[in-house]
Amino acid sequence: MASHQRSPAIKGAKVLMVGAGGIGCELLKTLALSGFEDIHIIDMDTIEVSNLNRQFLFRQSHVGQSKAKVARDAVLRFRPHISITSYHANVKDPDFNVDFFKQFNVVLNGLDNLDARRHVNRLCLASDVPLVESGTTGFLGQVTVHVKGKTECYECQPKPTPKTYPVCTITSTPSKFVHCIVWSKDLLFAKLFGDKNQENDLNVRSSDAASSSQQAEDVFERQNDEGIEEYARRIYDHVFGYNIEDALSNEETWKNRNRPKPLYSRDVFPEEPSQQNGNMDKNCATDDPLSVSAMASLGLKNPQDIWSLLENSRIFLEALKLFFGKREKEIGNLSFDKDDQLAVEFVTAAANIRAASFGIPLHSLFEAKGIAGNIVHAVATTNAVIAGLIVIEAIKVLQSDANNYRMTYCLEHPSRKMLLMPVEPFEPNKSCYVCSELFFMKLVMILMKIWQPIMLQTLRRCYLSFLLQLLVGLCSQLKTFNRSSHAILILSIERNLMRRRSLMACFYLDGRKLLE
């Protein structure tokens, strides 16, 4: 494709970017440098310290500010003549409806979770706007093209549950227990007991002054005259109390999320921790450092018990005490090992305390040990490669060059001497309940699954008759309603029926009537 051929398609295009994080920063830069002149960005997140090593449009002074707005300002500094509109909001907000999506020529996704990807996929289908989807995991990445009626949609094939998690979610807005485990294991444990020179995404700020790298490091340094109990309690108050309070000061972050509760040791312990100490003598009989146990010190025996917040807090303090009292020579060189009993106890306790703060159900040590897996951190180079591939596919879409659409996979190791593996897109899946015309069968399944168990046996026949009449009515109503919008209808049905709302509520999505 010669530059003079693609220039009109690029300059006249109105592009929507969803996500201004790792991929989004690279993508916005590449779009601007490729000649796109009308770009819109949606992102609900704010900038964290942990973003700065790879999201290159952001600086230390931007911490706490909107990603979308800061990214816009950064790019306009070297491309002042183009138009960039930023939205510090959730793409699932009602303002971003079908009519909003219809104004764009192409949508480019740089998201980090399945739920938002599915939502954007359905909006693109309903508005008949092409979607270029993407994702990265370490050195792996992929870019896929989804054009209604020509290629499969994002949901035509089942997606595996992700085994890696965005660092932003882990450090700032956990919603699952696994997020707390990864935070405890890869960030807090590594910060306290690992190599002090290793880069760490843990967001640590001094409560005494504005954050700087030196001040942040001092928070975790044990002072020469500081006792183990005092040090452990100070760390507890900092990571579970002050840091949570500091995060709560950013109101934008919690506009659409449940607010966490700061936890301080003075509120958790009914008495001074020193009066609740475990018995270190119970660990004296063993010469194996991997067998030292906070559970044994405190008399807790069953690893399948779910500890209370108080018990987790006592384990946390006892584990710190044992590390400094029994294994001090190892501190600075430790890495998490699932066969290290004390490490597992510390990680479980810290994860549970953080989970309690964010309203996430607590788990047993047995469950936590099974959950503890490896997080693959984002790689800036992979994001840059994927962003370039997104722009290449977007240009093909704008030129209606369907024969050259490609799904491209970025590999960690060469396959057939290639690190980039392009393949032709698949055709739409006829069994896909989102983009297939057979969606009514999916509707029946949803209704039956949710409502049939609560129907009395004598009423089921009447209920099924009503259901059939409802579907017939839908078919006739769809003659005056854009047929492509059945993806949005499904979205509304699932959202309302899972909340046990009335059937009539299914025909409204975010206050907008779906059928006229």
C-alpha positions as CSV (number, residue, x, y, z in Angstrom):
1,M,0.0,0.0,0.0
2,A,1.6,3.2,-1.1
3,S,1.4,6.2,1.2
4,H,-0.5,8.3,-1.3
5,Q,-3.2,5.6,-1.6
6,R,-3.9,5.3,2.1
7,S,-3.6,8.9,3.0
8,P,-7.3,9.9,2.3
9,A,-8.6,6.9,4.2
10,I,-6.4,7.8,7.2
11,K,-7.0,11.5,7.3
12,G,-10.7,11.2,6.9
13,A,-11.1,8.5,9.5
14,K,-12.8,8.9,12.9
15,V,-11.2,6.4,15.2
16,L,-12.2,5.2,18.7
17,M,-9.6,3.8,21.0
18,V,-10.7,2.0,24.1
19,G,-7.9,1.8,26.7
20,A,-5.0,4.1,27.3
21,G,-2.6,1.8,29.2
22,G,0.3,-0.3,27.9
23,I,-1.0,-0.9,24.4
24,G,-3.0,2.3,24.4
25,C,0.0,4.6,24.9
26,E,1.9,2.9,22.0
27,L,-1.3,2.9,19.9
28,L,-2.1,6.5,20.3
29,K,1.5,7.5,19.5
30,T,1.5,5.3,16.4
31,L,-1.9,6.6,15.2
32,A,-0.8,10.2,15.5
33,L,2.5,9.5,13.7
34,S,0.7,7.6,10.9
35,G,-1.5,10.5,9.9
36,F,-4.8,9.9,11.7
37,E,-6.3,13.3,12.6
38,D,-9.5,12.5,14.6
39,I,-9.0,10.2,17.5
40,H,-11.2,9.5,20.5
41,I,-9.9,7.7,23.7
42,I,-11.9,6.1,26.5
43,D,-10.2,5.0,29.7
44,M,-11.6,4.9,33.3
45,D,-8.2,4.4,35.0
46,T,-5.8,6.9,36.7
47,I,-2.0,6.7,36.5
48,E,-0.2,4.7,39.1
49,V,3.5,4.6,39.9
50,S,3.6,1.0,38.6
51,N,2.6,2.2,35.1
52,L,5.7,4.4,34.6
53,N,8.2,1.7,33.5
54,R,6.3,0.9,30.3
55,Q,3.5,3.4,29.7
56,F,5.9,6.0,28.3
57,L,3.4,8.9,27.8
58,F,3.2,9.2,31.6
59,R,5.6,10.8,34.2
60,Q,5.9,10.8,38.0
61,S,4.1,14.2,38.1
62,H,1.0,12.6,36.4
63,V,0.4,10.0,39.1
64,G,-3.3,10.1,40.2
65,Q,-4.4,11.8,36.9
66,S,-6.6,10.4,34.2
67,K,-4.8,8.2,31.7
68,A,-6.9,9.3,28.8
69,K,-6.4,13.0,29.4
70,V,-2.7,12.8,30.1
71,A,-2.1,10.6,27.0
72,R,-4.0,13.1,24.9
73,D,-2.0,16.1,26.2
74,A,1.3,14.2,25.7
75,V,0.6,13.4,22.1
76,L,-0.7,16.8,21.2
77,R,2.6,18.3,22.2
78,F,4.3,16.7,19.2
79,R,1.2,16.5,16.9
80,P,-0.7,19.8,17.8
81,H,-2.6,20.0,14.6
82,I,-4.7,16.8,15.1
83,S,-7.9,16.4,17.1
84,I,-7.8,14.0,20.1
85,T,-10.9,13.8,22.4
86,S,-10.4,12.0,25.8
87,Y,-13.1,10.5,28.0
88,H,-12.2,9.7,31.6
89,A,-15.0,7.1,31.9
90,N,-16.0,3.5,31.8
91,V,-16.8,2.3,28.3
92,K,-19.8,0.5,29.8
93,D,-21.4,3.8,30.9
94,P,-24.7,4.5,29.2
95,D,-23.3,7.5,27.3
96,F,-21.3,5.2,25.2
97,N,-24.3,3.5,23.5
98,V,-25.0,2.3,19.9
99,D,-25.5,5.8,18.6
100,F,-22.2,6.9,20.1
101,F,-20.3,4.0,18.4
102,K,-22.0,4.6,15.0
103,Q,-20.1,7.9,14.5
104,F,-16.7,6.0,14.1
105,N,-15.1,4.3,11.1
106,V,-13.2,1.8,13.2
107,V,-12.8,0.8,16.9
108,L,-9.4,-0.2,18.3
109,N,-9.3,-2.1,21.6
110,G,-6.4,-2.0,24.1
111,L,-8.3,-3.4,27.0
112,D,-7.1,-5.8,29.8
113,N,-10.3,-7.7,30.8
114,L,-12.7,-10.0,29.1
115,D,-15.9,-8.3,30.3
116,A,-15.1,-5.0,28.7
117,R,-13.9,-6.7,25.5
118,R,-17.2,-8.5,25.2
119,H,-19.2,-5.3,25.8
120,V,-17.3,-3.4,23.1
121,N,-17.7,-6.4,20.7
122,R,-21.5,-6.3,21.1
123,L,-21.7,-2.5,20.7
124,C,-19.6,-2.8,17.5
125,L,-21.9,-5.5,16.1
126,A,-25.0,-3.5,17.0
127,S,-23.6,-0.3,15.4
128,D,-22.0,-2.2,12.5
129,V,-18.6,-0.7,13.1
130,P,-15.4,-2.8,12.5
131,L,-13.4,-3.8,15.6
132,V,-9.6,-4.4,15.8
133,E,-9.0,-6.4,19.0
134,S,-5.6,-6.9,20.7
135,G,-3.9,-8.2,23.8
136,T,-0.5,-9.0,25.2
137,T,1.0,-11.4,27.9
138,G,4.7,-10.9,28.4
139,F,6.4,-11.6,25.0
140,L,3.1,-13.0,23.6
141,G,0.5,-10.9,21.8
142,Q,-2.2,-11.0,19.2
143,V,-4.2,-8.7,16.9
144,T,-7.5,-9.8,15.5
145,V,-10.0,-8.2,13.0
146,H,-13.7,-8.4,13.5
147,V,-16.0,-7.2,10.8
148,K,-19.7,-8.0,11.0
149,G,-20.8,-10.7,8.5
150,K,-17.2,-11.1,7.1
151,T,-15.1,-12.4,10.0
152,E,-15.9,-14.1,13.3
153,C,-16.8,-11.8,16.2
154,Y,-14.8,-11.6,19.4
155,E,-17.2,-14.1,21.1
156,C,-17.5,-16.6,18.3
157,Q,-14.9,-18.8,20.0
158,P,-14.7,-19.4,23.8
159,K,-12.0,-17.4,25.6
160,P,-9.9,-19.1,28.3
161,T,-9.8,-17.6,31.8
162,P,-6.7,-15.4,31.9
163,K,-3.8,-16.6,34.1
164,T,-2.1,-13.3,34.2
165,Y,-3.5,-10.0,35.6
166,P,-3.0,-6.3,34.9
167,V,-0.5,-4.8,37.3
168,C,-2.8,-1.7,37.7
169,T,-5.6,-4.0,39.0
170,I,-3.2,-5.8,41.3
171,T,-1.7,-2.7,42.9
172,S,-4.8,-0.5,43.0
173,T,-8.2,-2.0,42.3
174,P,-8.3,-5.8,43.1
175,S,-11.7,-7.5,42.6
176,K,-10.7,-11.1,43.0
177,F,-8.8,-13.0,45.6
178,V,-6.2,-14.0,43.0
179,H,-5.4,-10.3,42.6
180,C,-4.6,-10.2,46.4
181,I,-2.4,-13.3,46.2
182,V,-0.3,-11.8,43.3
183,W,0.0,-8.5,45.2
184,S,1.1,-10.3,48.4
185,K,3.5,-12.7,46.6
186,D,5.0,-10.8,43.8
187,L,5.0,-7.3,45.4
188,L,4.9,-7.2,49.2
189,F,6.9,-10.4,49.8
190,A,9.5,-9.4,47.2
191,K,9.7,-5.9,48.7
192,L,10.2,-7.1,52.3
193,F,12.4,-10.2,51.8
194,G,13.7,-10.1,48.2
195,D,16.5,-8.3,46.4
196,K,16.3,-4.6,47.4
197,N,17.8,-3.6,44.0
198,Q,15.1,-5.2,42.0
199,E,12.5,-3.0,40.5
200,N,9.1,-3.4,42.2
201,D,5.7,-2.3,41.1
202,L,4.5,-2.0,44.7
203,N,3.1,1.6,45.1
204,V,4.8,2.8,48.4
205,R,4.4,6.3,49.5
206,S,5.7,7.9,52.7
207,S,3.0,9.2,55.0
208,D,5.4,12.0,56.1
209,A,6.0,13.8,52.8
210,A,5.5,13.8,49.1
211,S,6.6,10.6,47.5
212,S,10.1,10.1,46.1
213,S,12.0,6.9,45.4
214,Q,14.2,7.4,48.5
215,Q,11.3,8.2,50.8
216,A,9.3,5.3,49.5
217,E,12.2,2.9,50.1
218,D,12.7,4.2,53.6
219,V,9.2,3.0,54.5
220,F,10.3,-0.6,54.2
221,E,13.7,-0.2,55.8
222,R,13.9,-1.4,59.4
223,Q,15.6,1.1,61.6
224,N,18.6,0.1,63.7
225,D,16.8,0.7,67.0
226,E,13.5,-0.6,65.9
227,G,12.1,-3.8,67.4
228,I,10.6,-6.6,65.3
229,E,7.1,-6.0,66.7
230,E,7.2,-2.3,66.1
231,Y,8.6,-2.7,62.6
232,A,5.9,-5.4,61.7
233,R,3.1,-3.2,63.0
234,R,4.4,-0.2,61.1
235,I,4.5,-2.2,57.8
236,Y,1.0,-3.4,58.6
237,D,-0.4,0.1,59.1
238,H,1.4,1.4,56.0
239,V,0.3,-1.2,53.4
240,F,-3.2,-1.9,54.8
241,G,-4.0,1.5,56.3
242,Y,-2.2,4.5,55.0
243,N,-1.8,3.3,51.4
244,I,-5.5,2.5,51.2
245,E,-6.4,5.9,52.6
246,D,-4.1,7.5,50.1
247,A,-5.8,5.6,47.2
248,L,-9.2,6.7,48.5
249,S,-8.2,10.3,48.1
250,N,-8.6,9.9,44.3
251,E,-12.4,10.1,44.0
252,E,-12.4,9.4,40.2
253,T,-11.0,5.9,40.8
254,W,-13.9,4.9,43.1
255,K,-16.7,6.6,41.2
256,N,-17.8,3.2,39.7
257,R,-16.1,0.9,42.2
258,N,-16.7,-0.3,45.8
259,R,-14.5,1.7,48.2
260,P,-12.0,-0.3,50.2
261,K,-11.7,0.1,54.0
262,P,-8.3,1.1,55.5
263,L,-7.2,-1.3,58.2
264,Y,-4.9,-0.3,61.0
265,S,-3.4,-2.7,63.6
266,R,-4.9,-0.7,66.5
267,D,-8.4,-1.4,65.1
268,V,-7.9,-5.1,64.4
269,F,-6.2,-6.1,67.7
270,P,-8.3,-6.0,70.8
271,E,-5.0,-5.7,72.7
272,E,-1.4,-4.9,72.0
273,P,0.2,-7.5,69.6
274,S,3.0,-8.1,72.0
275,Q,0.5,-9.7,74.4
276,Q,-0.7,-12.1,71.7
277,N,2.7,-13.4,70.5
278,G,3.2,-16.9,69.4
279,N,5.6,-19.3,70.9
280,M,8.8,-19.3,68.9
281,D,10.1,-22.2,70.9
282,K,7.8,-24.5,68.9
283,N,10.0,-23.8,65.9
284,C,13.3,-24.4,67.7
285,A,13.3,-28.2,67.2
286,T,13.8,-28.0,63.5
287,D,17.0,-27.2,61.6
288,D,15.1,-26.8,58.3
289,P,14.3,-23.1,57.7
290,L,11.6,-24.2,55.2
291,S,9.7,-25.8,58.1
292,V,9.5,-22.8,60.4
293,S,5.9,-22.0,60.8
294,A,3.8,-19.1,62.1
295,M,0.8,-21.4,62.3
296,A,2.7,-23.7,64.7
297,S,3.8,-20.7,66.9
298,L,0.1,-19.7,67.2
299,G,-1.3,-23.1,67.6
300,L,-3.2,-23.1,64.3
301,K,-3.3,-26.6,62.8
302,N,-5.8,-27.1,60.0
303,P,-4.6,-25.4,56.7
304,Q,-8.2,-25.8,55.3
305,D,-9.6,-23.5,57.9
306,I,-10.4,-20.0,56.8
307,W,-8.8,-17.6,59.3
308,S,-10.6,-14.5,60.6
309,L,-9.2,-11.1,60.0
310,L,-7.7,-11.2,63.5
311,E,-6.0,-14.6,62.9
312,N,-4.6,-13.4,59.6
313,S,-3.2,-10.3,61.2
314,R,-1.6,-12.4,63.9
315,I,-0.1,-14.7,61.3
316,F,1.2,-11.7,59.3
317,L,3.0,-10.3,62.4
318,E,4.2,-13.7,63.6
319,A,5.6,-14.6,60.1
320,L,7.5,-11.3,59.9
321,K,8.9,-11.9,63.4
322,L,10.0,-15.4,62.4
323,F,11.7,-14.2,59.2
324,F,13.7,-11.6,61.1
325,G,14.3,-13.8,64.1
326,K,15.0,-17.2,62.5
327,R,15.9,-16.5,58.9
328,E,17.5,-13.1,59.0
329,K,20.5,-14.2,56.9
330,E,18.2,-15.0,54.0
331,I,16.5,-11.6,53.9
332,G,17.4,-9.8,50.7
333,N,17.8,-13.0,48.7
334,L,14.4,-14.7,49.2
335,S,12.0,-15.4,46.4
336,F,8.6,-17.0,46.9
337,D,8.6,-20.8,47.0
338,K,5.3,-22.8,47.5
339,D,7.3,-25.4,49.5
340,D,8.4,-22.7,52.0
341,Q,5.8,-23.0,54.7
342,L,6.5,-19.6,56.3
343,A,6.4,-17.8,52.9
344,V,3.1,-19.4,52.1
345,E,1.7,-18.4,55.5
346,F,2.9,-14.8,55.1
347,V,1.5,-14.5,51.6
348,T,-1.9,-16.1,52.6
349,A,-2.3,-13.8,55.6
350,A,-1.3,-10.6,53.7
351,A,-3.6,-11.6,50.8
352,N,-6.5,-12.2,53.2
353,I,-6.0,-8.9,55.0
354,R,-6.0,-7.0,51.7
355,A,-9.1,-9.0,50.6
356,A,-10.9,-8.0,53.8
357,S,-10.1,-4.4,53.0
358,F,-11.6,-4.6,49.5
359,G,-14.6,-6.7,50.5
360,I,-13.3,-9.9,48.8
361,P,-14.1,-13.3,50.4
362,L,-11.2,-14.7,52.5
363,H,-9.6,-18.1,51.6
364,S,-7.8,-20.8,53.5
365,L,-4.1,-21.4,53.4
366,F,-4.7,-24.6,51.4
367,E,-6.7,-22.7,48.8
368,A,-4.2,-19.8,48.7
369,K,-1.3,-22.1,48.1
370,G,-3.1,-23.6,45.1
371,I,-4.0,-20.1,43.7
372,A,-0.5,-18.7,44.0
373,G,0.8,-18.8,40.4
374,N,3.0,-16.7,38.2
375,I,2.2,-13.3,36.9
376,V,3.7,-12.4,33.5
377,H,4.5,-8.7,33.6
378,A,3.9,-6.5,30.6
379,V,6.7,-6.0,28.1
380,A,6.9,-2.6,26.5
381,T,8.4,-4.0,23.3
382,T,5.5,-6.4,22.8
383,N,3.0,-3.5,23.3
384,A,4.8,-1.5,20.6
385,V,4.8,-4.4,18.1
386,I,1.1,-5.1,18.8
387,A,0.2,-1.4,18.5
388,G,1.9,-1.3,15.0
389,L,0.0,-4.3,13.9
390,I,-3.3,-2.8,15.1
391,V,-2.7,0.3,12.9
392,I,-1.8,-1.9,9.9
393,E,-5.1,-3.8,10.2
394,A,-7.1,-0.5,10.8
395,I,-5.8,0.9,7.6
396,K,-6.9,-2.3,5.7
397,V,-10.3,-2.0,7.3
398,L,-10.6,1.7,6.3
399,Q,-9.7,0.7,2.7
400,S,-12.2,-2.2,2.8
401,D,-9.3,-4.4,1.9
402,A,-11.0,-7.5,3.2
403,N,-8.9,-10.0,1.3
404,N,-5.8,-8.9,3.2
405,Y,-7.2,-8.9,6.7
406,R,-5.0,-10.9,9.0
407,M,-5.0,-12.2,12.6
408,T,-1.4,-11.9,13.7
409,Y,0.2,-13.6,16.7
410,C,3.4,-12.4,18.3
411,L,5.4,-15.4,19.5
412,E,8.1,-15.7,22.2
413,H,10.1,-18.2,20.2
414,P,10.4,-18.5,16.4
415,S,8.1,-20.8,14.6
416,R,9.1,-21.6,11.0
417,K,11.7,-18.8,11.5
418,M,9.0,-16.3,12.2
419,L,8.2,-14.4,15.4
420,L,5.0,-12.9,13.9
421,M,2.5,-15.5,12.6
422,P,-0.2,-14.0,10.4
423,V,-3.3,-16.1,9.6
424,E,-6.5,-15.4,7.7
425,P,-9.5,-14.5,9.8
426,F,-12.1,-17.2,10.4
427,E,-15.7,-16.9,9.1
428,P,-18.5,-16.1,11.6
429,N,-19.5,-19.0,13.8
430,K,-23.0,-20.0,13.0
431,S,-23.5,-21.2,16.6
432,C,-22.4,-17.9,18.1
433,Y,-25.2,-16.5,20.2
434,V,-23.9,-13.0,19.9
435,C,-23.5,-12.5,16.1
436,S,-25.6,-15.4,14.8
437,E,-29.2,-15.1,13.7
438,L,-29.9,-18.1,15.9
439,F,-29.6,-15.9,19.0
440,F,-33.2,-16.6,20.0
441,M,-32.2,-20.1,21.0
442,K,-29.7,-18.6,23.4
443,L,-32.5,-16.4,24.7
444,V,-34.6,-19.5,25.4
445,M,-31.7,-21.1,27.2
446,I,-31.1,-18.1,29.4
447,L,-34.8,-17.7,30.4
448,M,-35.2,-21.4,31.1
449,K,-31.9,-21.7,33.1
450,I,-32.9,-18.8,35.4
451,W,-36.6,-19.1,35.7
452,Q,-37.6,-22.7,35.3
453,P,-36.1,-23.9,38.6
454,I,-38.3,-21.5,40.5
455,M,-41.5,-22.2,38.6
456,L,-44.1,-24.5,40.1
457,Q,-44.6,-27.7,38.1
458,T,-48.2,-26.9,37.4
459,L,-47.3,-23.5,35.9
460,R,-44.4,-24.6,33.6
461,R,-46.6,-25.4,30.6
462,C,-48.3,-22.0,30.8
463,Y,-44.9,-20.3,31.3
464,L,-43.5,-22.0,28.2
465,S,-46.5,-20.9,26.1
466,F,-45.9,-17.3,27.3
467,L,-42.2,-17.7,26.4
468,L,-43.0,-18.7,22.8
469,Q,-45.4,-15.8,22.4
470,L,-42.7,-13.5,23.7
471,L,-40.2,-14.8,21.1
472,V,-42.8,-14.5,18.3
473,G,-43.4,-10.9,19.4
474,L,-39.7,-10.2,19.3
475,C,-39.3,-11.5,15.8
476,S,-42.1,-9.2,14.6
477,Q,-40.8,-6.2,16.5
478,L,-37.3,-6.6,15.0
479,K,-38.7,-5.6,11.6
480,T,-38.6,-2.0,12.9
481,F,-35.5,-2.5,14.9
482,N,-32.0,-2.9,13.5
483,R,-31.4,-6.6,13.4
484,S,-27.7,-6.2,14.2
485,S,-28.8,-4.9,17.6
486,H,-29.7,-8.4,18.9
487,A,-26.2,-8.5,20.4
488,I,-27.2,-5.6,22.6
489,L,-30.6,-7.2,23.4
490,I,-28.7,-10.3,24.6
491,L,-26.5,-8.0,26.8
492,S,-29.6,-6.5,28.4
493,I,-31.4,-9.8,28.9
494,E,-28.4,-11.3,30.7
495,R,-27.8,-8.3,32.8
496,N,-31.5,-8.0,33.9
497,L,-32.5,-11.6,34.3
498,M,-29.4,-12.5,36.3
499,R,-30.5,-9.9,38.8
500,R,-34.0,-11.5,38.8
501,R,-35.7,-8.4,37.3
502,S,-38.9,-8.5,35.3
503,L,-39.0,-9.6,31.7
504,M,-40.0,-6.1,30.6
505,A,-36.8,-4.8,32.0
506,C,-34.9,-6.9,29.3
507,F,-36.1,-4.5,26.6
508,Y,-34.2,-1.6,28.2
509,L,-30.5,-1.1,28.3
510,D,-29.2,1.7,30.5
511,G,-32.6,3.4,30.3
512,R,-32.8,3.2,26.5
513,K,-35.7,1.3,25.0
514,L,-34.4,-1.4,22.6
515,L,-37.6,-2.2,20.8
516,E,-40.1,0.3,19.5
